[in-house]
Amino acid sequence: VVSLFLHFTVNPKPRVEFIDRPRCCLRGKECSISRFQQVESRWGYSGTSDRIRFSVNKRIFVVGFGLYGSIHGPTDYQVNIQV
């Protein structure tokens, strides 16, 4: 599970023990967009919605997204993802 997670979240891609070629015609450069320059052990929450907003001038495919959780153990969240 860890190698699969790393394959879809980091660049450059680590070596994996499974076939990593796309199954369909999605080809091209993969770009990662991050809200933070680095991941810290914690951050503040102001009560407002957190988001990443961007625009493009050609067709793109979103291949994944990540959610960060509590450093204090399991927590329930209500999440609304819009693409």
Secondary structure, 3 states (H helix, E strand, C coil): CHHHHHHHHCCCCCCCCCCCCCCCCCCCCCCCCCCCCCCCCCCCCCCCCCCCCCCCCCCCCCCCCCCCCCCCCCCCCCCCCCC
